[in-house]
Each structure stands twice: as structure tokens, then as C-alpha cells.
Amino acid sequence: MKACIYGAGAIGGWLGVALAQAGCTLSLVARGATLAALQTHGLRLRRPDGSVAQVAVAAADDPAALGVQDLVVLAVKAPGLPEVARALGPLVGPHTTVLTAMNGVPWWFLDGFGGAAEGHALESVDAGGAIARAIPAGQVVGSVVHTSCSLEAPGFVRQHFGNRLIVGEPDGSHSARLQSLAGTLQRGGIDVEVSDCIQKDIWFKLWGNLTMNPISALTGATTDRILDDDLVRGFVSAVMLEAKAIGDKLGLPIDQQPEDRHAVTRKLGAFKTSMLQDVEANKPMEIDALVGAVRELGQITSTPTPHTDALLGLTRLMARTRGLY
């Protein structure tokens, strides 16, 4: 299998090492210092036990230099996806599988799913449908990542904890390509779960990220401090209840209450969210995929979202003021 990672960051690197160790011919699209590191050292991963895996890769800044792939993994931040979609063409043939490994609600979320909402285009994450036109819907497989990784250096990933990946077809089928992909990643050492409804897994993970990420970005606080403030925790719960109501209407029920998720989040300790890390690094913020899409799905399902609206407005204004949106 020829596999290409588009987005040679921490999660892309984690997946790339697994694919290479499963026997795939691996390539990565990268630029700058990351490209130079990959060409010199290959792709490296430090596991939680301290051991280091190192795999040989082909790396280029031009997708056309790598050619058509059997698998393309999109592991980029949502704000960068429109540009990636425009450049992706040379990698994608009629039989290429495109695996999305990204935070938040993806552009294909309502393809083949959603009851009365099925087929709605989400303007918040794909304005004008440009991404959908560039990436054939029938070739997409979704995923939810459950691991904590960071970059130790360009092309060198550090895996902290967690080793789980949920994969699923947007229409819920257990296709041959899905089973093949799951088997490949399992051979590469990842704990893979095949989902009957990948949208439900995406929604459940989002249920926590929807609030913790933007509130940490607004305040600079770690998750423990957010939950320790009674007023802020109450606001977090109110936003989560709005998302829970939207999920009920979409066919994505969550059988927990906000306090149940708060207890899970507390176990992470003084955790710094990815959005706060982006703010500190002066990088674009993933506001639309995490919050904007929830507001839009509220509008589609006629669900009031006053608390989500306030959170979106405040976070978006802060990001625009800093030039991060």
C-alpha cells in the first residue's frame, strides 16, 4: 500500500510510523524544517516507554512529486484544510481512500447521515463547498483520535499517552476498504476500533472539546482551573446541554450529563488544550470546526444555542483581534 500523510505534525507522525511499520510505502507532504528533517532522518516517534521508532519515508513539498496514493491521511488543522484541498489532487486517484484525522466536525459530517439534516452542507467548515468538490465524498473515511502526542522536534513525535483510533465510513457500513485500513493500522501497533456510526464518536469527543478549548484560549487557564470556577463550570455545562440537545435531534444521543464528562476531564489534571497551545504559538485557531459547526447544526435542527453563540462570538472576536482567525 502506498500511503501519504498530509500534515506532518504530531498526529500525522504517529499515524505515519504505524503505517510504515505495517509495511506501507510511506510519503509525507511537508515544508521547511520538517521537510529537511524528514529527508535527513526519516520519521521518528518516541513512545511512552522511551523507545524510539525510526522509519524511512519519501518527503516532498509538492504533492505532484509523490503521485497517486492508495491512502491519503489528512492530519492538518481545520483552518488549513481549504488550501490543502486545492493541492491534494495529484495524490488522489479513483480508488484512493482519504482518511480524515482532525479535530471537530468535518465537512462530510452529514453525508449519508443525519435524518432530516442529511446532505446539508456545513458552511462553517466548508464555505461554498470547495473542500467537498476537491475531495470525492465516496472516498472519505472518518476517524477519531484518542492519543496525546506533541512534536519533540521537526519530524520527531513524542507520544505521551493513549494509542487508540476509531475509524468508520460516513454511511456506517463495514466496507472492505474500512476493514483493510483497520487491519493495516492494527499491524502497525495502533489500537483500532471500527465504528458503526463515526459521527457519534466525533460528536462525543467534541462534547468536551467544544468548551474546554475555546475557554482555555480566552482565559489562558488549564482545564483544572476552568472546572474549579463554579460560574465558568456552570457556563460550560450550559453549552454542553445545548450540544446534547442537537445530538438528540441528529440521532447522536449522549447518555451522560455534563458533570460526568467534567469528572473525566478532571482526571487529566492541569491540562493545556490544543487551542490554548495554538494561541501561545500564534497559530490559527480551530474555532469553526469546534464551535461554529455546533451553532450551525443548532440552526439546521431548530435548536436554540444562546450559550454556544456567546462562546463563539467571544472566541472569534479574541482570535480576530490577535490575527488568528
C-alpha contacts under 8 A as a table, 3 or more apart, distances in Angstrom:
res1	aa1	res2	aa2	distance
1	M	23	G	7.63
1	M	24	C	4.95
1	M	25	T	6.18
1	M	69	Q	7.97
1	M	70	D	5.97
1	M	71	L	7.50
2	K	24	C	5.79
2	K	25	T	4.85
2	K	26	L	6.22
2	K	27	S	7.91
2	K	69	Q	5.20
2	K	70	D	5.16
2	K	71	L	6.40
3	A	19	L	7.43
3	A	24	C	6.29
3	A	25	T	6.08
3	A	26	L	5.06
3	A	27	S	6.34
3	A	69	Q	5.79
3	A	70	D	5.95
3	A	71	L	4.62
3	A	72	V	5.80
3	A	73	V	7.64
4	C	16	G	7.98
4	C	26	L	5.76
4	C	27	S	4.64
4	C	28	L	5.28
4	C	29	V	7.41
4	C	69	Q	6.66
4	C	71	L	6.31
4	C	72	V	4.86
4	C	73	V	6.22
5	I	8	A	6.49
5	I	12	G	6.15
5	I	13	G	7.92
5	I	16	G	6.52
5	I	26	L	7.78
5	I	27	S	6.40
5	I	28	L	4.70
5	I	29	V	6.43
5	I	72	V	5.94
5	I	73	V	4.83
5	I	74	L	6.44
5	I	75	A	7.08
6	Y	12	G	7.38
6	Y	28	L	6.01
6	Y	29	V	5.20
6	Y	30	A	7.44
6	Y	72	V	7.06
6	Y	73	V	5.95
6	Y	74	L	5.14
6	Y	75	A	6.05
6	Y	76	V	6.90
7	G	12	G	5.80
7	G	28	L	7.60
7	G	29	V	6.75
7	G	30	A	6.95
7	G	74	L	6.37
7	G	75	A	4.83
7	G	76	V	4.74
8	A	11	I	7.75
8	A	12	G	5.09
8	A	13	G	5.71
8	A	28	L	6.57
8	A	29	V	6.92
8	A	30	A	6.12
8	A	34	T	7.51
8	A	75	A	7.35
8	A	76	V	7.97
8	A	155	G	7.03
9	G	12	G	5.25
9	G	13	G	5.81
9	G	75	A	7.48
9	G	76	V	7.71
9	G	150	S	7.94
9	G	151	L	6.87
9	G	155	G	7.36
9	G	157	V	7.67
10	A	13	G	5.20
10	A	14	W	6.24
10	A	149	C	5.52
10	A	150	S	5.06
10	A	151	L	5.42
10	A	157	V	5.41
10	A	158	R	7.45
11	I	14	W	5.02
11	I	15	L	6.25
11	I	75	A	6.53
11	I	101	A	7.85
11	I	149	C	6.48
11	I	150	S	7.90
12	G	15	L	5.26
12	G	16	G	5.92
12	G	73	V	7.53
12	G	74	L	7.77
12	G	75	A	5.19
12	G	76	V	7.93
13	G	16	G	4.86
13	G	17	V	6.18
13	G	43	L	6.95
13	G	44	R	7.65
13	G	45	L	7.32
13	G	155	G	7.20
13	G	156	F	7.63
13	G	157	V	6.21
14	W	17	V	5.56
14	W	18	A	6.63
14	W	45	L	6.81
14	W	149	C	7.66
14	W	157	V	6.84
14	W	159	Q	7.56
15	L	18	A	5.19
15	L	19	L	6.27
15	L	185	L	7.96
16	G	19	L	5.13
16	G	20	A	6.18
16	G	26	L	7.07
16	G	43	L	7.84
17	V	20	A	5.17
17	V	21	Q	6.06
17	V	43	L	6.94
17	V	44	R	7.38
17	V	45	L	7.09
17	V	53	A	7.50
17	V	54	Q	7.56
17	V	55	V	6.50
17	V	188	G	7.53
18	A	21	Q	5.13
18	A	22	A	6.14
18	A	185	L	6.14
18	A	187	R	7.73
18	A	188	G	4.07
18	A	189	G	6.08
18	A	190	I	6.83
19	L	22	A	5.04
19	L	23	G	6.63
19	L	24	C	5.53
19	L	26	L	7.13
19	L	184	T	6.90
19	L	185	L	6.09
19	L	188	G	5.70
20	A	23	G	5.24
20	A	24	C	4.87
20	A	25	T	6.38
20	A	26	L	5.78
20	A	55	V	6.59
20	A	56	A	7.93
20	A	188	G	7.26
21	Q	24	C	7.20
21	Q	55	V	7.53
21	Q	187	R	7.59
21	Q	188	G	5.05
22	A	184	T	5.91
22	A	185	L	6.83
22	A	186	Q	7.99
22	A	187	R	5.17
22	A	188	G	4.34
25	T	57	V	7.57
26	L	56	A	7.72
26	L	57	V	5.34
26	L	58	A	6.51
27	S	57	V	5.26
27	S	58	A	4.46
27	S	59	A	5.49
27	S	60	A	8.00
27	S	66	L	7.22
28	L	57	V	7.19
28	L	58	A	6.40
28	L	59	A	4.83
28	L	60	A	6.65
29	V	35	L	7.81
29	V	59	A	5.84
29	V	60	A	5.28
29	V	61	D	5.34
29	V	62	D	6.90
29	V	63	P	6.37
30	A	34	T	6.09
30	A	35	L	4.95
30	A	59	A	6.64
30	A	60	A	6.02
30	A	61	D	5.08
31	R	34	T	5.83
31	R	35	L	4.81
31	R	36	A	7.75
31	R	60	A	7.46
31	R	61	D	5.31
32	G	35	L	5.41
32	G	36	A	6.45
33	A	36	A	5.10
33	A	37	A	6.09
33	A	154	P	6.29
34	T	37	A	5.11
34	T	38	L	6.13
34	T	154	P	4.64
34	T	155	G	5.42
35	L	38	L	5.23
35	L	39	Q	6.19
35	L	59	A	6.36
35	L	60	A	6.73
35	L	61	D	7.19
35	L	155	G	7.79
36	A	39	Q	5.22
36	A	40	T	6.17
37	A	40	T	5.12
37	A	41	H	5.71
37	A	42	G	6.94
37	A	154	P	6.18
37	A	155	G	5.79
38	L	41	H	5.39
38	L	42	G	4.35
38	L	43	L	5.68
38	L	57	V	7.12
38	L	58	A	7.89
38	L	59	A	6.43
38	L	154	P	7.95
38	L	155	G	5.67
39	Q	42	G	5.85
39	Q	57	V	7.54
39	Q	58	A	7.16
39	Q	59	A	6.22
41	H	44	R	7.70
41	H	54	Q	7.99
41	H	56	A	7.80
42	G	54	Q	6.55
42	G	55	V	5.65
42	G	56	A	4.77
42	G	57	V	5.56
42	G	155	G	7.42
43	L	54	Q	5.67
43	L	55	V	5.36
43	L	56	A	6.51
43	L	57	V	6.71
43	L	155	G	5.47
43	L	156	F	6.33
44	R	52	V	6.77
44	R	53	A	5.61
44	R	54	Q	4.42
44	R	55	V	6.56
44	R	155	G	6.32
44	R	156	F	4.66
44	R	157	V	6.16
45	L	52	V	5.49
45	L	53	A	5.16
45	L	54	Q	6.52
45	L	156	F	5.72
45	L	157	V	4.66
45	L	158	R	5.78
45	L	159	Q	7.08
46	R	49	D	8.00
46	R	50	G	5.87
46	R	51	S	5.72
46	R	52	V	4.38
46	R	53	A	6.48
46	R	156	F	7.57
46	R	157	V	6.15
46	R	158	R	4.74
46	R	159	Q	6.03
47	R	50	G	5.34
47	R	51	S	5.52
47	R	52	V	6.21
47	R	53	A	7.74
47	R	158	R	6.35
47	R	159	Q	5.12
47	R	160	H	7.13
48	P	51	S	7.50
48	P	158	R	7.72
48	P	159	Q	5.72
48	P	160	H	5.34
48	P	161	F	6.36
58	A	66	L	7.89
60	A	63	P	6.85
60	A	65	A	6.71
60	A	66	L	7.22
62	D	65	A	5.65
62	D	66	L	7.56
63	P	66	L	5.43
63	P	67	G	6.80
63	P	87	A	7.08
63	P	88	L	6.77
63	P	90	P	6.03
63	P	91	L	6.29
64	A	67	G	5.47
64	A	90	P	5.07
64	A	91	L	6.99
66	L	90	P	7.92
66	L	91	L	7.05
67	G	90	P	5.80
67	G	91	L	5.31
68	V	90	P	6.00
68	V	91	L	4.17
68	V	92	V	5.39
68	V	93	G	5.73
68	V	96	T	7.71
69	Q	72	V	6.50
69	Q	91	L	5.46
69	Q	92	V	6.21
69	Q	93	G	7.09
69	Q	96	T	6.08
70	D	92	V	7.97
70	D	93	G	7.97
70	D	95	H	6.86
70	D	96	T	4.64
70	D	97	T	6.22
71	L	96	T	5.53
71	L	97	T	4.82
71	L	98	V	5.93
71	L	99	L	7.29
72	V	91	L	7.30
72	V	92	V	7.55
72	V	96	T	7.17
72	V	97	T	6.28
72	V	98	V	4.84
72	V	99	L	6.18
73	V	98	V	5.90
73	V	99	L	4.75
73	V	100	T	6.01
73	V	101	A	6.95
74	L	98	V	7.15
74	L	99	L	6.09
74	L	100	T	4.90
74	L	101	A	5.85
74	L	102	M	7.31
75	A	100	T	6.57
75	A	101	A	5.00
75	A	102	M	5.73
76	V	80	G	6.50
76	V	81	L	6.63
76	V	101	A	7.76
76	V	102	M	6.52
77	K	80	G	5.67
77	K	81	L	6.81
77	K	102	M	6.53
77	K	103	N	7.35
77	K	286	E	6.87
78	A	81	L	5.26
78	A	102	M	7.04
78	A	103	N	7.34
78	A	125	V	7.76
78	A	286	E	5.90
78	A	289	A	6.58
79	P	82	P	7.23
79	P	284	P	6.73
79	P	285	M	7.17
79	P	286	E	6.15
80	G	83	E	5.78
80	G	84	V	6.42
81	L	84	V	4.89
81	L	85	A	5.94
81	L	131	I	7.65
82	P	85	A	5.12
82	P	86	R	6.47
82	P	126	D	7.73
82	P	130	A	7.15
82	P	131	I	6.01
83	E	86	R	5.29
83	E	87	A	6.64
84	V	87	A	5.16
84	V	88	L	5.95
85	A	88	L	5.16
85	A	89	G	7.57
85	A	130	A	7.95
85	A	131	I	5.74
85	A	134	A	5.79
85	A	135	I	6.88
86	R	89	G	7.06
86	R	131	I	7.84
86	R	134	A	6.62
87	A	90	P	7.53
88	L	91	L	5.78
88	L	92	V	6.80
88	L	134	A	7.77
89	G	92	V	5.46
89	G	134	A	7.36
90	P	93	G	7.73
92	V	95	H	7.80
92	V	96	T	5.50
93	G	96	T	5.27
95	H	139	Q	7.43
96	T	139	Q	6.57
97	T	139	Q	5.11
97	T	140	V	6.07
97	T	141	V	6.95
97	T	177	R	7.85
98	V	139	Q	5.85
98	V	140	V	4.79
98	V	141	V	6.06
99	L	140	V	5.95
99	L	141	V	4.83
99	L	142	G	5.77
99	L	143	S	7.04
100	T	140	V	7.32
100	T	141	V	6.50
100	T	142	G	5.21
100	T	143	S	6.05
101	A	142	G	7.03
101	A	143	S	5.54
101	A	144	V	6.50
101	A	145	V	6.73
102	M	106	P	7.71
102	M	143	S	7.81
102	M	144	V	7.52
102	M	145	V	7.85
103	N	106	P	8.00
103	N	144	V	7.95
103	N	206	L	7.88
103	N	289	A	7.17
103	N	290	L	7.28
104	G	202	I	7.11
104	G	206	L	5.91
104	G	209	N	7.95
104	G	289	A	4.75
104	G	290	L	4.66
105	V	109	F	6.48
105	V	125	V	7.68
105	V	202	I	7.07
105	V	203	W	7.62
105	V	206	L	7.75
105	V	289	A	5.12
105	V	290	L	6.48
105	V	293	A	6.44
106	P	109	F	5.43
106	P	125	V	6.92
106	P	289	A	6.89
107	W	110	L	7.92
107	W	121	A	7.33
107	W	122	L	6.18
107	W	125	V	5.76
107	W	126	D	5.85
107	W	131	I	7.44
107	W	132	A	7.11
108	W	111	D	5.31
108	W	121	A	7.91
108	W	132	A	7.43
108	W	137	A	7.03
108	W	170	P	7.56
109	F	113	F	7.45
109	F	170	P	7.25
109	F	199	Q	6.58
110	L	113	F	4.97
110	L	114	G	5.62
110	L	117	A	6.88
110	L	118	E	5.03
110	L	119	G	5.32
110	L	120	H	6.17
110	L	121	A	7.42
111	D	114	G	7.89
111	D	118	E	6.21
111	D	119	G	5.18
111	D	120	H	7.74
111	D	137	A	7.59
111	D	170	P	6.51
111	D	171	D	7.23
112	G	118	E	6.18
112	G	119	G	6.69
112	G	170	P	6.47
112	G	171	D	5.02
113	F	117	A	7.68
113	F	118	E	5.05
113	F	119	G	7.35
113	F	170	P	7.20
113	F	171	D	6.28
114	G	117	A	4.92
114	G	118	E	4.39
114	G	119	G	7.81
114	G	250	L	5.14
114	G	251	G	6.66
115	G	118	E	5.30
115	G	250	L	6.50
115	G	251	G	7.45
116	A	250	L	7.91
117	A	120	H	5.86
117	A	250	L	7.13
117	A	300	I	6.71
117	A	301	T	7.12
121	A	126	D	7.58
121	A	129	G	7.08
122	L	125	V	5.82
122	L	126	D	5.97
122	L	127	A	7.41
122	L	293	A	7.02
122	L	296	E	7.27
123	E	126	D	4.95
123	E	127	A	4.42
123	E	128	G	6.59
123	E	129	G	7.34
124	S	127	A	6.23
124	S	288	D	5.74
124	S	289	A	7.24
124	S	292	G	5.86
124	S	293	A	5.53
124	S	296	E	6.99
125	V	288	D	6.03
125	V	289	A	5.80
125	V	292	G	7.90
125	V	293	A	6.68
126	D	129	G	5.25
126	D	130	A	6.41
126	D	131	I	6.03
126	D	132	A	7.47
127	A	130	A	6.76
129	G	132	A	5.29
129	G	133	R	6.28
130	A	133	R	5.24
130	A	134	A	6.32
131	I	134	A	5.11
131	I	135	I	6.11
132	A	135	I	5.36
132	A	136	P	6.53
132	A	137	A	6.70
133	R	136	P	6.61
135	I	139	Q	7.59
135	I	140	V	7.76
136	P	139	Q	5.61
136	P	140	V	7.11
137	A	140	V	5.60
140	V	169	E	7.38
140	V	170	P	7.51
141	V	167	V	7.09
141	V	168	G	5.96
141	V	169	E	5.03
141	V	170	P	6.54
141	V	178	L	7.50
142	G	167	V	5.72
142	G	168	G	5.37
142	G	169	E	6.15
142	G	170	P	6.62
142	G	198	I	6.58
143	S	165	L	6.75
143	S	166	I	5.30
143	S	167	V	4.28
143	S	168	G	6.25
143	S	198	I	6.91
143	S	202	I	7.73
144	V	165	L	5.84
144	V	166	I	5.06
144	V	167	V	6.62
144	V	198	I	7.82
144	V	201	D	6.79
144	V	202	I	6.07
144	V	205	K	7.84
145	V	164	R	6.46
145	V	165	L	4.89
145	V	166	I	6.63
146	H	162	G	5.98
146	H	163	N	6.44
146	H	164	R	4.98
146	H	165	L	5.87
146	H	166	I	8.00
147	T	159	Q	7.57
147	T	160	H	7.64
147	T	161	F	5.91
147	T	162	G	4.07
147	T	163	N	5.18
147	T	164	R	6.20
147	T	165	L	7.95
148	S	159	Q	6.10
148	S	160	H	5.37
148	S	161	F	5.40
148	S	162	G	6.12
149	C	157	V	6.74
149	C	158	R	5.51
149	C	159	Q	4.36
149	C	160	H	5.60
149	C	161	F	7.49
150	S	157	V	5.84
150	S	158	R	5.31
150	S	159	Q	6.65
150	S	160	H	7.77
151	L	154	P	6.67
151	L	155	G	7.50
151	L	156	F	5.93
151	L	157	V	4.59
151	L	158	R	5.85
152	E	156	F	5.51
152	E	157	V	5.57
152	E	158	R	5.78
153	A	156	F	5.01
153	A	157	V	7.11
154	P	157	V	7.95
159	Q	162	G	8.00
163	N	190	I	5.78
163	N	191	D	5.90
164	R	190	I	6.14
164	R	191	D	4.67
164	R	192	V	5.89
164	R	193	E	7.66
165	L	190	I	7.01
165	L	191	D	6.20
165	L	192	V	4.94
165	L	193	E	6.32
166	I	192	V	5.77
166	I	193	E	4.69
166	I	194	V	5.87
166	I	195	S	6.42
166	I	198	I	7.64
166	I	201	D	7.75
167	V	178	L	7.63
167	V	182	A	7.28
167	V	192	V	7.24
167	V	193	E	6.31
167	V	194	V	5.16
167	V	195	S	5.90
167	V	198	I	6.74
168	G	172	G	6.56
168	G	173	S	7.75
168	G	174	H	7.66
168	G	178	L	6.91
168	G	194	V	5.82
168	G	195	S	4.95
168	G	196	D	6.69
168	G	197	C	6.69
168	G	198	I	5.01
169	E	172	G	5.11
169	E	173	S	5.86
169	E	174	H	7.10
169	E	175	S	7.58
169	E	178	L	7.06
169	E	195	S	7.89
169	E	196	D	7.97
169	E	197	C	7.63
169	E	198	I	6.80
170	P	173	S	7.78
170	P	197	C	7.35
170	P	198	I	6.55
170	P	199	Q	7.24
171	D	197	C	7.60
172	G	195	S	7.36
172	G	196	D	4.98
172	G	197	C	5.08
172	G	198	I	7.05
173	S	196	D	6.89
174	H	178	L	6.31
174	H	179	Q	6.84
174	H	194	V	7.97
174	H	196	D	7.51
175	S	178	L	5.17
175	S	179	Q	6.37
176	A	179	Q	5.18
176	A	180	S	6.11
177	R	180	S	5.01
177	R	181	L	6.04
178	L	181	L	5.11
178	L	182	A	6.11
178	L	194	V	7.95
179	Q	182	A	5.14
179	Q	183	G	6.12
179	Q	194	V	7.85
180	S	183	G	5.14
180	S	184	T	6.20
181	L	184	T	5.13
181	L	185	L	6.31
182	A	185	L	5.31
182	A	186	Q	6.12
182	A	192	V	6.16
182	A	193	E	7.58
182	A	194	V	7.11
183	G	186	Q	5.07
183	G	187	R	6.22
184	T	187	R	5.19
184	T	188	G	6.41
185	L	188	G	4.92
185	L	189	G	6.61
185	L	190	I	5.75
185	L	191	D	7.92
185	L	192	V	6.97
186	Q	189	G	5.19
186	Q	190	I	5.00
186	Q	191	D	6.05
186	Q	192	V	6.00
187	R	190	I	7.41
195	S	198	I	5.49
195	S	201	D	7.83
197	C	200	K	5.55
197	C	201	D	7.00
198	I	201	D	5.11
198	I	202	I	6.20
199	Q	202	I	5.01
199	Q	203	W	6.02
199	Q	252	L	7.53
200	K	203	W	5.09
200	K	204	F	6.12
200	K	252	L	5.28
200	K	253	P	7.80
201	D	204	F	5.19
201	D	205	K	6.33
202	I	205	K	5.38
202	I	206	L	6.10
203	W	206	L	4.95
203	W	207	W	6.08
203	W	247	G	7.54
203	W	252	L	7.24
204	F	207	W	5.10
204	F	208	G	7.47
204	F	254	I	6.96
205	K	208	G	5.98
205	K	209	N	6.68
206	L	209	N	4.86
206	L	210	L	5.46
206	L	290	L	6.90
207	W	210	L	5.64
207	W	211	T	7.64
207	W	240	M	6.30
207	W	243	A	6.96
207	W	244	K	7.81
208	G	211	T	6.11
208	G	212	M	6.42
208	G	240	M	7.73
208	G	261	R	7.02
209	N	212	M	5.33
209	N	213	N	5.46
209	N	290	L	7.05
210	L	213	N	6.34
210	L	214	P	7.15
210	L	240	M	7.85
210	L	290	L	5.35
210	L	291	V	5.81
211	T	214	P	5.85
211	T	215	I	6.05
211	T	236	V	5.92
211	T	239	V	7.18
211	T	240	M	7.52
212	M	215	I	5.39
212	M	216	S	5.87
212	M	223	T	6.55
212	M	226	I	7.78
212	M	236	V	7.80
212	M	273	T	7.17
213	N	216	S	5.39
213	N	217	A	6.26
213	N	273	T	5.58
213	N	274	S	6.82
213	N	275	M	5.30
213	N	276	L	6.75
214	P	217	A	4.92
214	P	218	L	6.11
214	P	275	M	6.66
214	P	276	L	7.66
214	P	287	I	7.49
214	P	311	L	7.52
214	P	315	T	6.16
215	I	218	L	5.03
215	I	219	T	6.09
215	I	220	G	8.00
215	I	221	A	7.86
215	I	226	I	7.74
215	I	311	L	7.85
215	I	315	T	7.79
216	S	219	T	5.22
216	S	220	G	5.15
216	S	221	A	5.01
216	S	222	T	6.20
216	S	223	T	6.99
216	S	226	I	7.41
216	S	272	K	7.63
216	S	273	T	6.83
216	S	275	M	7.44
216	S	276	L	5.76
217	A	220	G	5.46
217	A	221	A	7.55
217	A	275	M	5.92
217	A	276	L	4.39
217	A	279	V	6.49
217	A	315	T	7.70
218	L	314	L	7.97
218	L	315	T	6.39
218	L	318	M	7.15
220	G	276	L	6.62
221	A	225	R	6.05
221	A	226	I	6.40
221	A	272	K	7.58
222	T	225	R	5.62
222	T	226	I	6.53
222	T	270	A	5.38
222	T	271	F	5.25
222	T	272	K	4.96
222	T	273	T	7.21
223	T	226	I	5.03
223	T	227	L	6.32
223	T	265	T	7.36
223	T	266	R	7.42
223	T	269	G	7.33
223	T	270	A	5.96
223	T	271	F	5.43
223	T	272	K	6.65
223	T	273	T	7.53
224	D	227	L	5.31
224	D	228	D	6.12
224	D	265	T	7.89
224	D	266	R	6.03
224	D	269	G	5.90
224	D	270	A	5.24
224	D	271	F	6.98
225	R	228	D	4.93
225	R	229	D	6.56
225	R	270	A	7.54
226	I	229	D	5.71
226	I	232	V	6.35
226	I	233	R	6.56
227	L	230	D	7.04
227	L	232	V	6.96
227	L	233	R	5.10
227	L	262	H	7.27
227	L	266	R	7.68
228	D	233	R	7.23
229	D	232	V	5.40
229	D	233	R	5.98
230	D	233	R	5.13
230	D	234	G	6.09
231	L	234	G	5.12
231	L	235	F	6.39
232	V	235	F	5.03
232	V	236	V	6.18
233	R	236	V	4.94
233	R	237	S	6.19
234	G	237	S	5.11
234	G	238	A	6.29
235	F	238	A	5.05
235	F	239	V	6.40
235	F	307	H	7.38
236	V	239	V	5.33
236	V	240	M	6.27
237	S	240	M	5.01
237	S	241	L	6.16
237	S	258	P	5.37
237	S	259	E	7.49
238	A	241	L	5.18
238	A	242	E	6.51
238	A	307	H	6.57
239	V	242	E	5.21
239	V	243	A	6.48
239	V	305	T	7.62
239	V	307	H	5.39
239	V	308	T	5.38
240	M	243	A	5.07
240	M	244	K	6.06
240	M	258	P	6.36
241	L	244	K	4.85
241	L	245	A	6.23
241	L	257	Q	7.88
241	L	258	P	7.19
242	E	245	A	5.18
242	E	246	I	6.41
242	E	303	T	7.62
242	E	304	P	7.33
242	E	305	T	5.88
242	E	307	H	7.79
242	E	308	T	7.41
243	A	246	I	5.03
243	A	247	G	6.15
243	A	294	V	6.88
243	A	298	G	7.91
244	K	247	G	5.06
244	K	248	D	6.31
244	K	253	P	6.96
244	K	254	I	6.35
245	A	248	D	5.13
245	A	249	K	6.61
245	A	303	T	7.20
246	I	249	K	5.28
246	I	250	L	6.35
246	I	297	L	7.02
246	I	298	G	5.91
246	I	301	T	6.75
246	I	303	T	6.26
247	G	250	L	5.03
247	G	251	G	6.06
247	G	252	L	4.47
247	G	253	P	5.41
247	G	254	I	7.25
248	D	251	G	5.30
248	D	252	L	5.46
248	D	253	P	4.70
248	D	254	I	7.57
249	K	252	L	7.35
249	K	301	T	6.67
250	L	301	T	7.61
254	I	257	Q	7.98
256	Q	260	D	6.06
256	Q	261	R	7.39
257	Q	260	D	5.41
257	Q	261	R	7.00
258	P	261	R	5.29
258	P	262	H	6.22
259	E	262	H	4.84
259	E	263	A	6.26
260	D	263	A	5.35
260	D	264	V	6.77
261	R	264	V	5.08
261	R	265	T	6.23
262	H	265	T	4.99
262	H	266	R	6.08
263	A	266	R	5.18
263	A	267	K	6.71
264	V	267	K	5.43
264	V	268	L	7.37
265	T	268	L	5.52
265	T	269	G	7.56
266	R	269	G	5.54
268	L	271	F	6.00
272	K	276	L	6.50
272	K	277	Q	6.93
273	T	276	L	5.32
273	T	277	Q	6.36
274	S	277	Q	4.97
274	S	278	D	6.19
275	M	278	D	4.93
275	M	279	V	6.29
275	M	285	M	6.26
275	M	286	E	7.06
276	L	279	V	5.07
276	L	280	E	6.24
277	Q	280	E	5.13
277	Q	281	A	6.13
278	D	281	A	5.00
278	D	282	N	5.96
278	D	283	K	4.90
278	D	284	P	6.76
278	D	285	M	6.41
279	V	282	N	4.94
279	V	283	K	5.96
279	V	284	P	7.53
279	V	285	M	7.09
279	V	324	L	7.69
280	E	283	K	7.74
282	N	324	L	6.90
283	K	324	L	6.18
284	P	323	G	7.93
284	P	324	L	4.39
284	P	325	Y	5.77
285	M	319	A	7.13
285	M	324	L	5.95
285	M	325	Y	6.25
286	E	289	A	5.92
286	E	290	L	6.41
287	I	290	L	5.41
287	I	291	V	5.62
287	I	292	G	6.36
287	I	312	L	7.49
287	I	315	T	7.50
287	I	316	R	6.99
288	D	291	V	5.39
288	D	292	G	4.09
288	D	293	A	5.79
289	A	292	G	6.14
289	A	293	A	5.54
290	L	293	A	6.44
290	L	294	V	7.06
291	V	294	V	5.25
291	V	295	R	6.53
291	V	308	T	7.23
291	V	311	L	7.89
291	V	312	L	6.01
292	G	295	R	5.21
292	G	296	E	6.28
292	G	312	L	6.46
293	A	296	E	4.96
293	A	297	L	6.06
294	V	297	L	5.08
294	V	298	G	6.14
294	V	308	T	7.75
295	R	298	G	4.97
295	R	299	Q	6.43
295	R	305	T	6.53
295	R	308	T	6.49
295	R	309	D	6.59
296	E	299	Q	5.03
296	E	300	I	6.27
297	L	300	I	4.92
297	L	301	T	6.11
298	G	301	T	5.22
298	G	302	S	5.79
298	G	303	T	4.66
298	G	304	P	6.44
298	G	305	T	6.46
299	Q	302	S	4.97
299	Q	303	T	6.17
299	Q	304	P	7.49
300	I	303	T	7.79
305	T	308	T	5.24
305	T	309	D	5.98
306	P	309	D	5.03
306	P	310	A	6.31
307	H	310	A	5.14
307	H	311	L	6.28
308	T	311	L	5.06
308	T	312	L	6.08
309	D	312	L	5.13
309	D	313	G	6.06
310	A	313	G	5.14
310	A	314	L	6.12
311	L	314	L	5.38
311	L	315	T	6.07
312	L	315	T	5.30
312	L	316	R	5.85
313	G	316	R	5.23
313	G	317	L	6.04
314	L	317	L	5.22
314	L	318	M	6.23
315	T	318	M	5.16
315	T	319	A	6.14
316	R	319	A	5.05
316	R	320	R	6.08
316	R	325	Y	7.03
317	L	320	R	5.13
317	L	321	T	6.08
318	M	321	T	5.13
318	M	322	R	6.37
319	A	322	R	5.16
319	A	323	G	6.03
319	A	324	L	4.79
319	A	325	Y	5.27
320	R	323	G	4.88
320	R	324	L	5.77
320	R	325	Y	5.12
321	T	324	L	7.66
322	R	325	Y	7.98
